[in-house]
């Protein structure tokens, strides 16, 4: 038995094929069905808490919390904050920038909001909070899945990122950032963010800076495997697979560098598209790079700390939420058990049985 698992990097709002979703080829009804199916699948895989790092609107969080559909406890940033034409924008090349928000479905999904300057960013993050965000996420470098940027790009200035940090602090919460390269990571750390997603090219000096400032890292290996082997299944073109070559090896090195520097390291899958049922594959992949126990601690105790829930979830102890999973075997001896949802034979969330196939 383990504590309920926590995924610190999910995208429930990207549960449909990506390119068709953002070219108006899928109905709102189908998008909603895909989102709620993914939420239920996360619970069935043993994940009782998730942090959604961009894509759902506040209505999804409250609908799951009310018990109207099955799903884990969800903390959400709402729409990702990105600069005009930066990572997080998936409009067609010909599509006018001002049409991007027409892809948003109030109460259901909103992938990103674009800003051209600090004042626009301030307005957008306030709007994200109005719509139910519990933290903020900014894209400060280019990404793997994107047609308008490169991994080496930096996005948003230090002063712009600091605006989001200021607004988050005013709400008693924090900013995390999508970042692959060191310049983007350092910009974000200097601005006061609390967490970095991916960190693919993290070097020793940047890791030392993160450790000194108490900034956490959430590596994301499962999505790399997904894009290498099943790009079409995510509803993406071949360009995304071409861009992911070498990322796993560099992220593996970054994990070792961060660990040596003393950075707090969580765990996130970052799965996208319809194929999100094997969320526990992230633990299997991490167990190949660390010990199975270290992977489990990252997915429970450490992630709870990163999410600000350390007094509620992440360990099995008196006074905590009763979140736990009974496995069909010992995943600490065979971490491949984490990868197959069928091996989570009993899932309990907040003291309530939500899955039982014993």
C-alpha positions as CSV (number, residue, x, y, z in Angstrom):
1,X,0.0,0.0,0.0
2,X,1.2,3.5,-0.8
3,X,-0.1,7.0,-0.3
4,X,-2.3,8.3,-3.0
5,X,-0.1,9.4,-5.9
6,X,0.2,13.0,-7.0
7,X,1.0,14.2,-10.5
8,X,2.4,17.7,-10.4
9,X,2.1,18.3,-14.1
10,X,-1.1,17.4,-15.9
11,X,-3.1,18.8,-18.8
12,X,-6.7,17.6,-18.5
13,X,-7.8,20.3,-20.9
14,X,-5.6,18.7,-23.6
15,X,-7.4,15.3,-23.5
16,X,-8.5,15.4,-27.2
17,X,-6.2,15.2,-30.3
18,X,-4.3,18.5,-30.1
19,X,-4.4,19.8,-33.7
20,X,-8.1,19.0,-34.3
21,X,-9.0,20.6,-31.0
22,X,-7.5,23.9,-31.9
23,X,-8.8,23.9,-35.5
24,X,-12.5,23.6,-34.5
25,X,-12.8,20.0,-35.7
26,X,-14.1,18.6,-32.3
27,X,-17.3,19.6,-30.6
28,X,-17.4,21.1,-27.1
29,X,-19.4,18.0,-26.0
30,X,-16.6,15.7,-27.1
31,X,-13.9,17.9,-25.6
32,X,-15.8,17.8,-22.3
33,X,-16.2,14.0,-22.5
34,X,-12.5,13.6,-23.1
35,X,-11.6,15.8,-20.2
36,X,-13.8,14.0,-17.7
37,X,-12.7,10.6,-19.1
38,X,-9.0,11.6,-18.5
39,X,-9.9,12.7,-14.9
40,X,-11.5,9.4,-14.1
41,X,-8.6,7.5,-15.6
42,X,-6.1,9.4,-13.4
43,X,-8.1,8.3,-10.3
44,X,-8.1,4.7,-11.6
45,X,-4.3,4.8,-12.0
46,X,-3.9,5.7,-8.3
47,X,-3.6,9.5,-8.6
48,X,-5.7,11.1,-6.0
49,X,-4.4,14.6,-6.4
50,X,-3.1,16.4,-9.5
51,X,-1.8,19.9,-10.4
52,X,-3.2,21.0,-13.8
53,X,-0.6,23.2,-15.4
54,X,-2.7,24.7,-18.1
55,X,-5.8,23.9,-20.1
56,X,-8.9,23.6,-17.9
57,X,-11.2,26.3,-16.7
58,X,-12.4,26.6,-13.1
59,X,-15.7,24.8,-13.9
60,X,-13.9,21.5,-14.3
61,X,-12.2,21.8,-10.9
62,X,-15.5,22.5,-9.2
63,X,-17.5,19.8,-11.1
64,X,-15.0,17.2,-10.0
65,X,-14.9,18.5,-6.4
66,X,-18.7,18.3,-6.2
67,X,-18.5,14.7,-7.1
68,X,-20.5,15.0,-10.3
69,X,-17.8,13.2,-12.3
70,X,-15.0,11.0,-11.1
71,X,-11.6,12.5,-10.7
72,X,-8.7,13.4,-8.4
73,X,-8.4,16.4,-6.3
74,X,-7.4,19.2,-8.7
75,X,-5.3,22.3,-8.3
76,X,-5.3,24.4,-11.5
77,X,-3.5,27.5,-12.9
78,X,-6.3,27.9,-15.4
79,X,-4.9,29.2,-18.7
80,X,-1.2,29.3,-19.1
81,X,0.3,32.8,-19.5
82,X,2.4,33.2,-22.6
83,X,3.7,36.0,-24.7
84,X,2.2,36.8,-28.1
85,X,3.2,34.0,-30.4
86,X,5.1,32.2,-27.6
87,X,4.9,28.6,-26.3
88,X,1.3,27.8,-25.4
89,X,-0.2,29.3,-28.6
90,X,-1.4,26.7,-31.1
91,X,-3.4,28.9,-33.5
92,X,-2.8,28.4,-37.2
93,X,-0.2,30.5,-38.9
94,X,-2.8,32.6,-40.7
95,X,-5.0,33.0,-37.7
96,X,-5.2,36.5,-36.3
97,X,-3.9,36.8,-32.8
98,X,-7.2,38.2,-31.5
99,X,-9.1,35.1,-32.5
100,X,-7.1,32.9,-30.1
101,X,-9.6,33.4,-27.3
102,X,-12.4,32.0,-29.5
103,X,-10.9,28.6,-28.7
104,X,-11.7,29.1,-25.0
105,X,-14.9,27.5,-23.6
106,X,-16.0,29.3,-20.4
107,X,-16.2,26.9,-17.5
108,X,-14.5,24.1,-19.4
109,X,-11.2,24.8,-21.1
110,X,-8.8,27.7,-21.9
111,X,-5.3,26.7,-22.8
112,X,-3.5,30.0,-22.7
113,X,-3.8,33.8,-22.6
114,X,-1.3,35.9,-24.5
115,X,0.3,39.1,-23.4
116,X,2.3,41.7,-25.3
117,X,3.6,43.6,-22.3
118,X,3.6,43.7,-18.5
119,X,0.3,45.6,-18.2
120,X,-1.5,43.0,-20.4
121,X,0.1,40.2,-18.3
122,X,-1.1,41.8,-15.1
123,X,-4.7,41.9,-16.4
124,X,-4.5,38.4,-17.7
125,X,-3.3,36.9,-14.5
126,X,-6.0,38.7,-12.5
127,X,-8.5,37.3,-15.0
128,X,-7.0,33.8,-14.4
129,X,-7.6,34.2,-10.7
130,X,-11.1,35.4,-11.3
131,X,-11.8,32.2,-13.2
132,X,-10.6,30.0,-10.4
133,X,-6.8,29.6,-10.7
134,X,-5.1,28.6,-7.4
135,X,-1.5,29.4,-8.8
136,X,0.0,30.8,-12.0
137,X,2.1,29.3,-14.8
138,X,4.1,31.2,-17.3
139,X,6.0,29.9,-20.4
140,X,9.4,31.5,-20.2
141,X,11.1,29.5,-23.0
142,X,10.1,27.8,-26.1
143,X,8.9,24.2,-26.0
144,X,8.8,20.8,-27.7
145,X,5.2,21.0,-28.7
146,X,4.9,24.3,-30.6
147,X,5.1,25.7,-34.1
148,X,6.1,29.3,-33.3
149,X,9.1,28.9,-31.0
150,X,12.4,27.0,-30.4
151,X,13.7,25.3,-27.2
152,X,16.5,27.9,-27.1
153,X,14.1,30.9,-27.1
154,X,13.5,32.9,-23.9
155,X,10.1,34.4,-23.4
156,X,8.9,37.2,-21.1
157,X,11.5,39.5,-19.4
158,X,12.5,39.4,-15.8
159,X,10.3,42.5,-15.1
160,X,7.3,40.9,-16.8
161,X,7.7,37.6,-14.9
162,X,8.0,39.7,-11.7
163,X,4.5,41.2,-12.3
164,X,3.0,37.7,-12.2
165,X,5.0,36.9,-9.1
166,X,3.7,40.1,-7.5
167,X,0.1,39.3,-8.3
168,X,0.4,35.7,-7.1
169,X,1.9,36.9,-3.8
170,X,-1.0,39.2,-3.4
171,X,-3.2,36.1,-3.5
172,X,-1.0,34.1,-1.2
173,X,0.1,31.7,-3.9
174,X,3.0,31.2,-6.3
175,X,4.2,31.1,-9.9
176,X,5.7,28.1,-11.7
177,X,7.2,28.3,-15.2
178,X,7.6,26.1,-18.3
179,X,11.4,26.4,-18.9
180,X,13.9,24.3,-20.8
181,X,17.0,26.5,-21.1
182,X,19.2,28.0,-18.5
183,X,18.7,31.7,-19.4
184,X,14.9,31.3,-19.2
185,X,15.2,29.5,-15.8
186,X,17.5,32.1,-14.4
187,X,15.2,34.9,-15.5
188,X,12.3,33.2,-13.7
189,X,14.3,32.5,-10.5
190,X,15.5,36.1,-10.4
191,X,11.9,37.3,-10.7
192,X,10.9,35.2,-7.7
193,X,9.1,32.1,-9.1
194,X,8.8,29.0,-6.9
195,X,8.9,26.1,-9.3
196,X,10.3,25.1,-12.7
197,X,8.7,22.6,-15.0
198,X,10.9,20.4,-17.3
199,X,14.4,22.1,-16.8
200,X,15.8,20.1,-19.7
201,X,19.1,21.8,-20.0
202,X,19.7,22.7,-16.4
203,X,23.4,23.3,-15.6
204,X,25.2,23.3,-12.3
205,X,25.3,27.1,-11.7
206,X,21.6,27.4,-12.5
207,X,20.7,24.5,-10.3
208,X,22.8,26.0,-7.4
209,X,20.8,29.3,-7.9
210,X,17.5,27.3,-7.7
211,X,18.6,25.5,-4.5
212,X,19.7,28.8,-2.9
213,X,16.4,30.4,-3.7
214,X,14.3,27.4,-2.7
215,X,12.9,26.9,-6.2
216,X,11.6,23.3,-7.0
217,X,12.0,21.3,-10.2
218,X,9.4,19.1,-11.8
219,X,11.0,16.9,-14.5
220,X,8.6,15.4,-17.1
221,X,9.8,12.1,-18.7
222,X,6.5,10.4,-19.6
223,X,5.6,13.0,-22.2
224,X,9.0,12.7,-23.9
225,X,8.4,8.9,-24.3
226,X,4.9,9.7,-25.5
227,X,6.1,12.1,-28.2
228,X,8.9,9.8,-29.3
229,X,6.7,6.7,-29.8
230,X,3.1,8.0,-30.3
231,X,3.1,11.5,-31.7
232,X,0.1,10.8,-33.9
233,X,-1.8,9.4,-30.8
234,X,-1.6,12.9,-29.2
235,X,-3.0,14.5,-32.4
236,X,0.3,16.2,-33.3
237,X,2.4,16.4,-36.4
238,X,5.8,14.8,-37.0
239,X,7.6,18.1,-36.2
240,X,6.9,17.5,-32.5
241,X,8.7,14.2,-32.6
242,X,11.6,15.7,-34.5
243,X,12.0,18.3,-31.7
244,X,12.0,15.9,-28.9
245,X,15.1,13.9,-30.0
246,X,17.8,14.2,-27.3
247,X,15.5,15.7,-24.7
248,X,15.3,12.6,-22.5
249,X,19.1,12.3,-22.3
250,X,19.4,16.0,-21.4
251,X,16.6,15.9,-18.9
252,X,18.2,12.8,-17.3
253,X,21.4,14.8,-16.9
254,X,19.4,17.8,-15.5
255,X,17.8,15.5,-12.9
256,X,21.3,14.4,-11.7
257,X,22.5,18.0,-11.6
258,X,19.5,19.2,-9.6
259,X,19.8,16.3,-7.2
260,X,23.5,17.0,-6.6
261,X,22.7,20.7,-6.0
262,X,20.1,19.9,-3.4
263,X,17.1,21.1,-5.4
264,X,13.7,19.8,-4.3
265,X,12.5,17.6,-7.1
266,X,8.9,16.6,-7.7
267,X,7.3,14.4,-10.4
268,X,5.0,15.2,-13.3
269,X,3.9,13.3,-16.4
270,X,2.9,16.1,-18.7
271,X,0.9,13.7,-20.8
272,X,-1.2,15.3,-23.6
273,X,-3.9,14.1,-26.0
274,X,-6.2,11.1,-25.6
275,X,-3.5,8.7,-24.5
276,X,-3.2,9.6,-20.8
277,X,-4.3,6.4,-19.1
278,X,-0.7,5.2,-18.2
279,X,0.1,8.2,-16.0
280,X,2.1,6.0,-13.6
281,X,4.6,5.5,-16.3
282,X,6.4,8.6,-15.0
283,X,7.2,6.7,-11.8
284,X,8.5,3.7,-13.8
285,X,10.8,6.0,-15.8
286,X,12.0,7.8,-12.7
287,X,12.6,4.5,-10.9
288,X,15.0,3.6,-13.7
289,X,17.0,6.8,-12.9
290,X,16.7,6.7,-9.1
291,X,15.4,4.1,-6.7
292,X,11.7,3.1,-6.8
293,X,11.4,4.6,-3.3
294,X,12.8,8.0,-4.4
295,X,10.4,8.0,-7.3
296,X,7.5,7.2,-4.9
297,X,8.5,9.9,-2.4
298,X,8.7,12.5,-5.3
299,X,5.2,11.5,-6.4
300,X,3.8,11.8,-2.9
301,X,5.5,13.6,-0.1
302,X,7.6,16.0,-2.2
303,X,4.8,16.8,-4.7
304,X,2.5,17.6,-1.7
305,X,5.1,20.1,-0.5
306,X,5.4,21.7,-4.0
307,X,1.6,22.0,-4.2
308,X,1.3,23.5,-0.8
309,X,-0.6,20.5,0.5
310,X,2.0,18.9,2.8
311,X,-0.3,19.1,5.8
312,X,-3.1,17.3,4.0
313,X,-1.8,14.7,1.6
314,X,1.3,12.9,0.5
315,X,1.8,10.6,3.5
316,X,-0.3,8.1,5.4
317,X,-0.5,9.5,8.9
318,X,-3.0,10.4,11.6
319,X,-4.7,13.7,10.8
320,X,-4.0,13.6,7.0
321,X,-6.5,13.0,4.2
322,X,-7.1,9.2,3.9
323,X,-5.6,8.9,0.4
324,X,-4.0,5.5,-0.4
325,X,-3.6,2.9,-3.0
326,X,-3.4,-0.9,-2.7
327,X,-1.3,-2.4,-5.5
328,X,-1.4,-5.8,-7.2
329,X,2.1,-6.6,-5.9
330,X,5.0,-4.5,-4.5
331,X,5.8,-1.6,-6.8
332,X,9.0,-0.9,-4.8
333,X,10.3,-4.3,-6.0
334,X,8.7,-4.0,-9.5
335,X,8.1,-0.3,-10.4
336,X,6.5,-1.4,-13.7
337,X,3.4,-2.0,-11.6
338,X,2.9,1.8,-11.4
339,X,2.6,2.1,-15.1
340,X,-0.5,-0.1,-15.6
341,X,-3.7,1.2,-14.0
342,X,-5.0,-2.3,-13.7
343,X,-2.4,-2.8,-10.9
344,X,-4.1,-0.2,-8.7
345,X,-6.7,-2.6,-7.3
346,X,-8.0,-0.4,-4.5
347,X,-8.0,3.4,-4.5
348,X,-9.2,5.4,-1.5
349,X,-9.6,9.2,-1.7
350,X,-10.4,11.2,1.4
351,X,-11.5,8.0,3.2
352,X,-13.9,7.1,0.3
353,X,-13.4,4.0,-1.9
354,X,-13.3,5.3,-5.5
355,X,-12.0,2.1,-7.1
356,X,-12.1,-1.5,-5.9
357,X,-11.3,-4.4,-8.3
358,X,-10.1,-6.8,-5.6
